[in-house]
Amino acid sequence: MSDHRIRLEWAATEHSKQPGTYSRDHKAIISPQVTIPVSAAPDYLGNSELADPEQLLVSALASCHMLYFLAICEGSGYAVSTYVDEAIGKVAKSPEGFYSVSSITLRPKVSFSSEKQPDRETLERLHHRAHKGCFIANSIKSNVSIELG
């Protein structure tokens, strides 16, 4: 259906705060105009000032959900004026002993500018439809929940 390519670049340099090991800093090149500086999470000797892969996964899921939600709202006659999500991903050890992003919680707060305003039940249904249609949600095995404020 479509391809989504990035170029990942890393070069060996010494870790700035942990002598004897390598820097986890690298970059994900999305296009000639867009480069994302990336590192490991601070818990894994990464740079806290850069995005980490786990944050990027949570961001990808939250963004995909929002974009699908906006499309559903538009098609249903709801004009969204703002959308803010304070999403969080949890890393945990599986029963098999492997670490994974075991759960992701989306916490979308949406305001509407249209005369037509969804009630709580309709809002939940819109988010449920968005979750079911989200490519990223359909691609991961983590437990994903949506908490409406």
KOLMAR-44158 format. One line per field, with one value per residue (C-alpha): residue number from 1; residue in one letter; x, z, y. Coordinates in pm, 1 decimal, always signed. Layout:
BEGIN
pos NUM/...
code A/...
c1 X/...
c3 Z/...
c2 Y/...
***
This chain:
BEGIN
pos 1/2/3/4/5/6/7/8/9/10/11/12/13/14/15/16/17/18/19/20/21/22/23/24/25/26/27/28/29/30/31/32/33/34/35/36/37/38/39/40/41/42/43/44/45/46/47/48/49/50/51/52/53/54/55/56/57/58/59/60/61/62/63/64/65/66/67/68/69/70/71/72/73/74/75/76/77/78/79/80/81/82/83/84/85/86/87/88/89/90/91/92/93/94/95/96/97/98/99/100/101/102/103/104/105/106/107/108/109/110/111/112/113/114/115/116/117/118/119/120/121/122/123/124/125/126/127/128/129/130/131/132/133/134/135/136/137/138/139/140/141/142/143/144/145/146/147/148/149
code M/S/D/H/R/I/R/L/E/W/A/A/T/E/H/S/K/Q/P/G/T/Y/S/R/D/H/K/A/I/I/S/P/Q/V/T/I/P/V/S/A/A/P/D/Y/L/G/N/S/E/L/A/D/P/E/Q/L/L/V/S/A/L/A/S/C/H/M/L/Y/F/L/A/I/C/E/G/S/G/Y/A/V/S/T/Y/V/D/E/A/I/G/K/V/A/K/S/P/E/G/F/Y/S/V/S/S/I/T/L/R/P/K/V/S/F/S/S/E/K/Q/P/D/R/E/T/L/E/R/L/H/H/R/A/H/K/G/C/F/I/A/N/S/I/K/S/N/V/S/I/E/L/G
c1 +0.0/+272.7/+636.3/+768.6/+1145.6/+1397.8/+1774.7/+1936.3/+2292.7/+2527.1/+2904.3/+3124.7/+3209.6/+3280.3/+2991.2/+3012.3/+2928.3/+3016.2/+3381.3/+3453.5/+3129.6/+2983.7/+2743.8/+2388.0/+2317.6/+2220.7/+1984.0/+1680.6/+1669.8/+1314.2/+1384.3/+1650.5/+1464.9/+1374.9/+1620.2/+1524.0/+1805.7/+1764.6/+1933.4/+1854.8/+1636.7/+1835.9/+1785.6/+1990.6/+2278.3/+2100.1/+2085.1/+1779.3/+1780.4/+1700.2/+1400.6/+1429.8/+1281.6/+1015.7/+899.3/+891.5/+673.1/+430.7/+436.7/+366.9/+68.6/-72.4/-26.7/-183.6/-480.8/-530.1/-515.0/-768.6/-989.0/-979.9/-1080.7/-1371.5/-1488.2/-1479.3/-1676.9/-1930.0/-1986.5/-1778.6/-1532.0/-1235.6/-1068.4/-797.3/-655.4/-395.1/-271.6/-49.5/+31.2/+254.6/+423.4/+538.6/+835.4/+808.6/+953.1/+735.7/+672.7/+923.7/+1189.0/+1200.4/+1149.2/+889.0/+667.9/+396.4/+127.6/+49.3/-215.4/-355.3/-515.1/-671.0/-843.8/-1050.5/-1250.9/-1502.2/-1598.3/-1904.6/-2265.6/-2274.9/-2107.8/-2052.5/-2179.7/-1953.5/-2081.5/-2033.4/-1684.4/-1591.5/-1729.4/-1529.3/-1208.7/-1287.7/-1329.2/-1003.6/-820.4/-957.9/-846.4/-503.1/-226.0/+18.3/-227.4/-290.9/+85.0/+185.9/+107.5/+122.0/-194.1/-335.5/-595.9/-765.5/-854.3/-1089.7/-1074.9
c3 +0.0/+96.3/+210.1/+496.6/+493.4/+726.9/+733.0/+1068.5/+1128.3/+1420.9/+1448.4/+1728.1/+1987.1/+2357.3/+2596.6/+2738.3/+3098.2/+3114.4/+3020.8/+2866.6/+2672.4/+2355.7/+2297.0/+2227.1/+2034.1/+1668.7/+1418.3/+1222.7/+889.7/+764.0/+463.3/+357.8/+568.2/+872.3/+1107.4/+1452.3/+1709.5/+1900.4/+2189.6/+2428.8/+2728.2/+3021.6/+3214.7/+2941.0/+2928.1/+2678.0/+2647.5/+2826.1/+2595.1/+2289.1/+2192.2/+2273.4/+2071.4/+2334.4/+2323.8/+1945.1/+1960.2/+2201.7/+1981.5/+1668.0/+1830.0/+1975.2/+1645.6/+1440.5/+1679.0/+1663.9/+1284.3/+1252.4/+1517.0/+1330.5/+1005.1/+1173.9/+1340.1/+1015.8/+840.5/+1125.8/+1129.4/+1436.7/+1404.0/+1635.2/+1749.9/+1977.3/+2058.5/+2332.4/+2447.7/+2748.9/+2641.6/+2843.5/+2762.6/+3029.4/+2987.9/+3185.0/+3191.2/+3033.1/+3199.2/+2945.5/+3081.2/+2792.5/+2825.8/+2611.6/+2596.8/+2774.0/+2780.5/+2630.4/+2771.4/+2559.6/+2746.3/+2471.7/+2559.8/+2270.4/+2223.3/+1946.9/+1776.2/+1592.6/+1696.5/+1700.2/+2023.5/+2109.7/+2442.3/+2652.7/+2492.3/+2140.4/+2227.3/+2355.1/+2036.0/+1818.8/+2006.0/+1984.0/+1606.5/+1583.8/+1783.6/+1562.4/+1248.2/+1367.5/+1167.2/+1455.9/+1709.9/+1468.4/+1443.6/+1808.2/+2075.0/+2373.8/+2570.1/+2462.5/+2669.9/+2622.5/+2925.9/+2866.2/+3117.6
c2 +0.0/+248.9/+247.5/+458.8/+495.7/+651.0/+652.2/+584.4/+707.0/+640.5/+673.5/+542.6/+807.1/+778.3/+832.9/+1186.6/+1085.3/+715.7/+650.7/+313.0/+285.3/+431.3/+717.9/+610.7/+934.0/+892.9/+1044.1/+933.8/+1111.5/+1138.3/+1363.1/+1613.0/+1872.6/+1659.2/+1490.1/+1362.0/+1347.2/+1020.7/+843.5/+562.6/+641.6/+785.6/+460.0/+287.9/+541.2/+763.5/+1138.7/+1281.4/+1585.1/+1369.3/+1159.6/+790.5/+501.4/+432.7/+796.3/+780.2/+467.9/+638.4/+949.0/+744.9/+575.1/+899.1/+1082.9/+802.8/+784.2/+1162.5/+1175.7/+894.7/+1060.3/+1394.3/+1224.2/+1043.0/+1364.4/+1557.7/+1284.0/+1282.4/+1659.0/+1746.1/+2034.8/+1977.6/+2300.0/+2155.4/+1813.1/+1756.1/+1416.3/+1344.6/+987.7/+755.4/+427.0/+182.0/-49.6/-371.9/-722.4/-990.0/-1329.2/-1468.4/-1229.9/-979.3/-604.6/-434.8/-130.6/-328.6/-62.3/+273.8/+503.7/+784.3/+1074.9/+1286.9/+1612.9/+1741.4/+2057.6/+2111.8/+2436.0/+2309.1/+2347.1/+1969.0/+1851.8/+1484.3/+1355.1/+1130.1/+808.5/+945.8/+1071.1/+725.1/+568.4/+813.1/+725.2/+354.0/+382.9/+579.4/+312.2/+35.0/+219.2/+334.6/+163.9/+182.0/+40.2/-245.9/-307.9/-341.8/-598.7/-360.7/-303.2/+34.2/+218.4/+551.7/+761.0/+1050.9/+1335.2
***
